[in-house]
Amino acid sequence: MSTHEHSIVPKPLNPRDANGLVQQLAPGDRVRITTTNLPPTILTVQETHPVTSHAPQLVLTAPPMTTTAQDDIQQATYHCCRHADSPMTVLEYTHTATDTTARCIGSLTTIAHLPQLSTSTEDTAAKAEVSANE
């Protein structure tokens, strides 16, 4: 297995460590999450709220979807919040042009950081690093 192939493996993060999650993830990062009521879903980090007077929170977005019924663009936002020592609760907000609905989709059971889609500069840097190590 080459080094390049190894770098595309998702990096599991601790779903119970809310403070660690908001520190390890940045807006634009891609993650794969599973909740108690949702199969694995790939989302993009929209914002992170580190520890302040409020509980740490991650805001994740799903790609916009077109619903065939009204040809309405639907965008889902997932808010992962932690209260006390319980696992992070995930709330799904579905936004359309006319409405926003919210539902709890359970607790965050797994979260993994997906590698960035590589750009040519990152590829060059990675190759240089590999040659230096050989």
mmCIF file of the C-alpha atoms, coordinates in Angstrom:
data_MODEL
# 
_entry.id   MODEL 
# 
loop_
_atom_site.group_PDB 
_atom_site.id 
_atom_site.type_symbol 
_atom_site.label_atom_id 
_atom_site.label_alt_id 
_atom_site.label_comp_id 
_atom_site.label_asym_id 
_atom_site.label_entity_id 
_atom_site.label_seq_id 
_atom_site.pdbx_PDB_ins_code 
_atom_site.Cartn_x 
_atom_site.Cartn_y 
_atom_site.Cartn_z 
_atom_site.occupancy 
_atom_site.B_iso_or_equiv 
_atom_site.pdbx_formal_charge 
_atom_site.auth_seq_id 
_atom_site.auth_comp_id 
_atom_site.auth_asym_id 
_atom_site.auth_atom_id 
_atom_site.pdbx_PDB_model_num 
ATOM 1   C CA . MET A 1 1   ? 0.000   0.000  0.000  1.00 0.00 ? 1   MET A CA 1 
ATOM 2   C CA . SER A 1 2   ? 1.508   3.322  -1.028 1.00 0.00 ? 2   SER A CA 1 
ATOM 3   C CA . THR A 1 3   ? 1.620   6.363  1.253  1.00 0.00 ? 3   THR A CA 1 
ATOM 4   C CA . HIS A 1 4   ? -0.831  8.225  -0.993 1.00 0.00 ? 4   HIS A CA 1 
ATOM 5   C CA . GLU A 1 5   ? -3.503  5.517  -0.690 1.00 0.00 ? 5   GLU A CA 1 
ATOM 6   C CA . HIS A 1 6   ? -3.088  5.440  3.073  1.00 0.00 ? 6   HIS A CA 1 
ATOM 7   C CA . SER A 1 7   ? -3.807  9.190  3.321  1.00 0.00 ? 7   SER A CA 1 
ATOM 8   C CA . ILE A 1 8   ? -7.405  8.793  2.096  1.00 0.00 ? 8   ILE A CA 1 
ATOM 9   C CA . VAL A 1 9   ? -8.467  6.784  5.159  1.00 0.00 ? 9   VAL A CA 1 
ATOM 10  C CA . PRO A 1 10  ? -10.939 8.691  7.366  1.00 0.00 ? 10  PRO A CA 1 
ATOM 11  C CA . LYS A 1 11  ? -9.467  9.592  10.755 1.00 0.00 ? 11  LYS A CA 1 
ATOM 12  C CA . PRO A 1 12  ? -11.835 8.568  13.577 1.00 0.00 ? 12  PRO A CA 1 
ATOM 13  C CA . LEU A 1 13  ? -12.432 11.226 16.219 1.00 0.00 ? 13  LEU A CA 1 
ATOM 14  C CA . ASN A 1 14  ? -13.898 10.769 19.688 1.00 0.00 ? 14  ASN A CA 1 
ATOM 15  C CA . PRO A 1 15  ? -17.636 11.609 19.415 1.00 0.00 ? 15  PRO A CA 1 
ATOM 16  C CA . ARG A 1 16  ? -17.856 12.188 23.190 1.00 0.00 ? 16  ARG A CA 1 
ATOM 17  C CA . ASP A 1 17  ? -15.012 14.739 23.274 1.00 0.00 ? 17  ASP A CA 1 
ATOM 18  C CA . ALA A 1 18  ? -16.912 17.848 22.197 1.00 0.00 ? 18  ALA A CA 1 
ATOM 19  C CA . ASN A 1 19  ? -14.046 20.189 23.127 1.00 0.00 ? 19  ASN A CA 1 
ATOM 20  C CA . GLY A 1 20  ? -11.591 18.105 21.095 1.00 0.00 ? 20  GLY A CA 1 
ATOM 21  C CA . LEU A 1 21  ? -13.926 18.017 18.081 1.00 0.00 ? 21  LEU A CA 1 
ATOM 22  C CA . VAL A 1 22  ? -14.307 21.785 17.873 1.00 0.00 ? 22  VAL A CA 1 
ATOM 23  C CA . GLN A 1 23  ? -10.520 22.161 18.166 1.00 0.00 ? 23  GLN A CA 1 
ATOM 24  C CA . GLN A 1 24  ? -9.643  19.451 15.602 1.00 0.00 ? 24  GLN A CA 1 
ATOM 25  C CA . LEU A 1 25  ? -12.137 20.508 12.928 1.00 0.00 ? 25  LEU A CA 1 
ATOM 26  C CA . ALA A 1 26  ? -12.279 23.713 10.924 1.00 0.00 ? 26  ALA A CA 1 
ATOM 27  C CA . PRO A 1 27  ? -14.871 25.184 8.547  1.00 0.00 ? 27  PRO A CA 1 
ATOM 28  C CA . GLY A 1 28  ? -14.630 23.435 5.180  1.00 0.00 ? 28  GLY A CA 1 
ATOM 29  C CA . ASP A 1 29  ? -13.473 20.094 6.639  1.00 0.00 ? 29  ASP A CA 1 
ATOM 30  C CA . ARG A 1 30  ? -15.426 17.036 5.510  1.00 0.00 ? 30  ARG A CA 1 
ATOM 31  C CA . VAL A 1 31  ? -16.612 14.550 8.108  1.00 0.00 ? 31  VAL A CA 1 
ATOM 32  C CA . ARG A 1 32  ? -18.586 11.331 8.126  1.00 0.00 ? 32  ARG A CA 1 
ATOM 33  C CA . ILE A 1 33  ? -21.008 11.035 11.031 1.00 0.00 ? 33  ILE A CA 1 
ATOM 34  C CA . THR A 1 34  ? -23.351 8.367  12.313 1.00 0.00 ? 34  THR A CA 1 
ATOM 35  C CA . THR A 1 35  ? -26.056 9.036  14.877 1.00 0.00 ? 35  THR A CA 1 
ATOM 36  C CA . THR A 1 36  ? -28.391 6.721  16.737 1.00 0.00 ? 36  THR A CA 1 
ATOM 37  C CA . ASN A 1 37  ? -31.126 7.467  14.141 1.00 0.00 ? 37  ASN A CA 1 
ATOM 38  C CA . LEU A 1 38  ? -29.120 8.161  10.977 1.00 0.00 ? 38  LEU A CA 1 
ATOM 39  C CA . PRO A 1 39  ? -26.921 6.004  8.722  1.00 0.00 ? 39  PRO A CA 1 
ATOM 40  C CA . PRO A 1 40  ? -23.385 7.238  7.902  1.00 0.00 ? 40  PRO A CA 1 
ATOM 41  C CA . THR A 1 41  ? -23.636 10.653 6.255  1.00 0.00 ? 41  THR A CA 1 
ATOM 42  C CA . ILE A 1 42  ? -20.875 12.819 4.770  1.00 0.00 ? 42  ILE A CA 1 
ATOM 43  C CA . LEU A 1 43  ? -21.165 16.468 5.783  1.00 0.00 ? 43  LEU A CA 1 
ATOM 44  C CA . THR A 1 44  ? -19.077 19.628 5.642  1.00 0.00 ? 44  THR A CA 1 
ATOM 45  C CA . VAL A 1 45  ? -18.145 21.608 8.738  1.00 0.00 ? 45  VAL A CA 1 
ATOM 46  C CA . GLN A 1 46  ? -19.787 25.020 8.462  1.00 0.00 ? 46  GLN A CA 1 
ATOM 47  C CA . GLU A 1 47  ? -18.759 26.510 11.816 1.00 0.00 ? 47  GLU A CA 1 
ATOM 48  C CA . THR A 1 48  ? -17.234 25.456 15.103 1.00 0.00 ? 48  THR A CA 1 
ATOM 49  C CA . HIS A 1 49  ? -18.032 27.070 18.418 1.00 0.00 ? 49  HIS A CA 1 
ATOM 50  C CA . PRO A 1 50  ? -15.286 26.365 20.950 1.00 0.00 ? 50  PRO A CA 1 
ATOM 51  C CA . VAL A 1 51  ? -15.818 26.316 24.667 1.00 0.00 ? 51  VAL A CA 1 
ATOM 52  C CA . THR A 1 52  ? -17.283 29.632 25.763 1.00 0.00 ? 52  THR A CA 1 
ATOM 53  C CA . SER A 1 53  ? -20.061 30.317 28.207 1.00 0.00 ? 53  SER A CA 1 
ATOM 54  C CA . HIS A 1 54  ? -22.188 28.048 25.984 1.00 0.00 ? 54  HIS A CA 1 
ATOM 55  C CA . ALA A 1 55  ? -21.619 24.363 25.367 1.00 0.00 ? 55  ALA A CA 1 
ATOM 56  C CA . PRO A 1 56  ? -19.204 23.486 22.515 1.00 0.00 ? 56  PRO A CA 1 
ATOM 57  C CA . GLN A 1 57  ? -21.049 23.095 19.246 1.00 0.00 ? 57  GLN A CA 1 
ATOM 58  C CA . LEU A 1 58  ? -20.355 21.927 15.699 1.00 0.00 ? 58  LEU A CA 1 
ATOM 59  C CA . VAL A 1 59  ? -22.498 23.090 12.792 1.00 0.00 ? 59  VAL A CA 1 
ATOM 60  C CA . LEU A 1 60  ? -22.387 20.739 9.780  1.00 0.00 ? 60  LEU A CA 1 
ATOM 61  C CA . THR A 1 61  ? -24.078 21.111 6.405  1.00 0.00 ? 61  THR A CA 1 
ATOM 62  C CA . ALA A 1 62  ? -25.223 18.587 3.849  1.00 0.00 ? 62  ALA A CA 1 
ATOM 63  C CA . PRO A 1 63  ? -25.082 19.309 0.101  1.00 0.00 ? 63  PRO A CA 1 
ATOM 64  C CA . PRO A 1 64  ? -28.256 21.037 -1.156 1.00 0.00 ? 64  PRO A CA 1 
ATOM 65  C CA . MET A 1 65  ? -30.902 18.631 -2.494 1.00 0.00 ? 65  MET A CA 1 
ATOM 66  C CA . THR A 1 66  ? -33.666 19.328 -4.973 1.00 0.00 ? 66  THR A CA 1 
ATOM 67  C CA . THR A 1 67  ? -36.964 17.868 -3.871 1.00 0.00 ? 67  THR A CA 1 
ATOM 68  C CA . THR A 1 68  ? -38.894 16.618 -6.894 1.00 0.00 ? 68  THR A CA 1 
ATOM 69  C CA . ALA A 1 69  ? -42.315 17.553 -5.477 1.00 0.00 ? 69  ALA A CA 1 
ATOM 70  C CA . GLN A 1 70  ? -41.867 21.322 -5.750 1.00 0.00 ? 70  GLN A CA 1 
ATOM 71  C CA . ASP A 1 71  ? -38.393 21.544 -7.328 1.00 0.00 ? 71  ASP A CA 1 
ATOM 72  C CA . ASP A 1 72  ? -37.508 23.316 -4.107 1.00 0.00 ? 72  ASP A CA 1 
ATOM 73  C CA . ILE A 1 73  ? -33.868 23.493 -3.049 1.00 0.00 ? 73  ILE A CA 1 
ATOM 74  C CA . GLN A 1 74  ? -33.556 21.909 0.367  1.00 0.00 ? 74  GLN A CA 1 
ATOM 75  C CA . GLN A 1 75  ? -30.490 22.361 2.572  1.00 0.00 ? 75  GLN A CA 1 
ATOM 76  C CA . ALA A 1 76  ? -29.951 20.467 5.807  1.00 0.00 ? 76  ALA A CA 1 
ATOM 77  C CA . THR A 1 77  ? -27.852 21.803 8.667  1.00 0.00 ? 77  THR A CA 1 
ATOM 78  C CA . TYR A 1 78  ? -26.825 19.605 11.572 1.00 0.00 ? 78  TYR A CA 1 
ATOM 79  C CA . HIS A 1 79  ? -26.109 21.127 14.970 1.00 0.00 ? 79  HIS A CA 1 
ATOM 80  C CA . CYS A 1 80  ? -24.101 18.865 17.284 1.00 0.00 ? 80  CYS A CA 1 
ATOM 81  C CA . CYS A 1 81  ? -24.382 20.160 20.849 1.00 0.00 ? 81  CYS A CA 1 
ATOM 82  C CA . ARG A 1 82  ? -23.215 18.721 24.123 1.00 0.00 ? 82  ARG A CA 1 
ATOM 83  C CA . HIS A 1 83  ? -24.778 19.202 27.511 1.00 0.00 ? 83  HIS A CA 1 
ATOM 84  C CA . ALA A 1 84  ? -22.957 18.061 30.655 1.00 0.00 ? 84  ALA A CA 1 
ATOM 85  C CA . ASP A 1 85  ? -21.336 14.628 30.246 1.00 0.00 ? 85  ASP A CA 1 
ATOM 86  C CA . SER A 1 86  ? -23.841 13.196 27.807 1.00 0.00 ? 86  SER A CA 1 
ATOM 87  C CA . PRO A 1 87  ? -22.935 12.384 24.192 1.00 0.00 ? 87  PRO A CA 1 
ATOM 88  C CA . MET A 1 88  ? -23.431 15.147 21.637 1.00 0.00 ? 88  MET A CA 1 
ATOM 89  C CA . THR A 1 89  ? -27.056 15.521 20.536 1.00 0.00 ? 89  THR A CA 1 
ATOM 90  C CA . VAL A 1 90  ? -27.559 16.072 16.811 1.00 0.00 ? 90  VAL A CA 1 
ATOM 91  C CA . LEU A 1 91  ? -30.384 18.335 15.623 1.00 0.00 ? 91  LEU A CA 1 
ATOM 92  C CA . GLU A 1 92  ? -31.241 18.409 11.935 1.00 0.00 ? 92  GLU A CA 1 
ATOM 93  C CA . TYR A 1 93  ? -32.580 21.678 10.532 1.00 0.00 ? 93  TYR A CA 1 
ATOM 94  C CA . THR A 1 94  ? -34.000 21.390 7.022  1.00 0.00 ? 94  THR A CA 1 
ATOM 95  C CA . HIS A 1 95  ? -34.231 24.739 5.254  1.00 0.00 ? 95  HIS A CA 1 
ATOM 96  C CA . THR A 1 96  ? -36.308 25.382 2.161  1.00 0.00 ? 96  THR A CA 1 
ATOM 97  C CA . ALA A 1 97  ? -37.286 28.673 0.552  1.00 0.00 ? 97  ALA A CA 1 
ATOM 98  C CA . THR A 1 98  ? -40.479 28.770 2.603  1.00 0.00 ? 98  THR A CA 1 
ATOM 99  C CA . ASP A 1 99  ? -39.867 26.760 5.761  1.00 0.00 ? 99  ASP A CA 1 
ATOM 100 C CA . THR A 1 100 ? -37.394 25.424 8.324  1.00 0.00 ? 100 THR A CA 1 
ATOM 101 C CA . THR A 1 101 ? -38.123 22.204 10.163 1.00 0.00 ? 101 THR A CA 1 
ATOM 102 C CA . ALA A 1 102 ? -36.082 20.839 13.060 1.00 0.00 ? 102 ALA A CA 1 
ATOM 103 C CA . ARG A 1 103 ? -35.857 17.315 14.426 1.00 0.00 ? 103 ARG A CA 1 
ATOM 104 C CA . CYS A 1 104 ? -33.547 15.504 16.781 1.00 0.00 ? 104 CYS A CA 1 
ATOM 105 C CA . ILE A 1 105 ? -31.750 12.659 14.994 1.00 0.00 ? 105 ILE A CA 1 
ATOM 106 C CA . GLY A 1 106 ? -30.271 11.138 18.116 1.00 0.00 ? 106 GLY A CA 1 
ATOM 107 C CA . SER A 1 107 ? -26.815 11.153 19.647 1.00 0.00 ? 107 SER A CA 1 
ATOM 108 C CA . LEU A 1 108 ? -23.545 11.331 17.755 1.00 0.00 ? 108 LEU A CA 1 
ATOM 109 C CA . THR A 1 109 ? -22.194 7.764  17.754 1.00 0.00 ? 109 THR A CA 1 
ATOM 110 C CA . THR A 1 110 ? -19.232 8.077  15.343 1.00 0.00 ? 110 THR A CA 1 
ATOM 111 C CA . ILE A 1 111 ? -17.442 10.907 13.592 1.00 0.00 ? 111 ILE A CA 1 
ATOM 112 C CA . ALA A 1 112 ? -14.452 10.645 11.253 1.00 0.00 ? 112 ALA A CA 1 
ATOM 113 C CA . HIS A 1 113 ? -12.444 13.408 9.603  1.00 0.00 ? 113 HIS A CA 1 
ATOM 114 C CA . LEU A 1 114 ? -12.216 12.814 5.848  1.00 0.00 ? 114 LEU A CA 1 
ATOM 115 C CA . PRO A 1 115 ? -9.068  13.942 4.044  1.00 0.00 ? 115 PRO A CA 1 
ATOM 116 C CA . GLN A 1 116 ? -9.324  17.080 1.935  1.00 0.00 ? 116 GLN A CA 1 
ATOM 117 C CA . LEU A 1 117 ? -9.695  16.606 -1.791 1.00 0.00 ? 117 LEU A CA 1 
ATOM 118 C CA . SER A 1 118 ? -6.130  17.135 -2.832 1.00 0.00 ? 118 SER A CA 1 
ATOM 119 C CA . THR A 1 119 ? -5.061  20.105 -4.905 1.00 0.00 ? 119 THR A CA 1 
ATOM 120 C CA . SER A 1 120 ? -1.931  20.156 -7.020 1.00 0.00 ? 120 SER A CA 1 
ATOM 121 C CA . THR A 1 121 ? 0.023   22.103 -4.356 1.00 0.00 ? 121 THR A CA 1 
ATOM 122 C CA . GLU A 1 122 ? -0.831  19.547 -1.683 1.00 0.00 ? 122 GLU A CA 1 
ATOM 123 C CA . ASP A 1 123 ? 0.167   16.720 -4.031 1.00 0.00 ? 123 ASP A CA 1 
ATOM 124 C CA . THR A 1 124 ? 3.539   18.363 -4.642 1.00 0.00 ? 124 THR A CA 1 
ATOM 125 C CA . ALA A 1 125 ? 4.094   18.871 -0.913 1.00 0.00 ? 125 ALA A CA 1 
ATOM 126 C CA . ALA A 1 126 ? 3.125   15.261 -0.192 1.00 0.00 ? 126 ALA A CA 1 
ATOM 127 C CA . LYS A 1 127 ? 5.523   13.934 -2.867 1.00 0.00 ? 127 LYS A CA 1 
ATOM 128 C CA . ALA A 1 128 ? 8.356   16.073 -1.539 1.00 0.00 ? 128 ALA A CA 1 
ATOM 129 C CA . GLU A 1 129 ? 7.695   14.742 1.953  1.00 0.00 ? 129 GLU A CA 1 
ATOM 130 C CA . VAL A 1 130 ? 7.703   11.132 0.714  1.00 0.00 ? 130 VAL A CA 1 
ATOM 131 C CA . SER A 1 131 ? 11.008  11.549 -1.137 1.00 0.00 ? 131 SER A CA 1 
ATOM 132 C CA . ALA A 1 132 ? 12.592  13.174 1.909  1.00 0.00 ? 132 ALA A CA 1 
ATOM 133 C CA . ASN A 1 133 ? 11.558  10.199 4.067  1.00 0.00 ? 133 ASN A CA 1 
ATOM 134 C CA . GLU A 1 134 ? 12.807  7.504  1.694  1.00 0.00 ? 134 GLU A CA 1 
# 
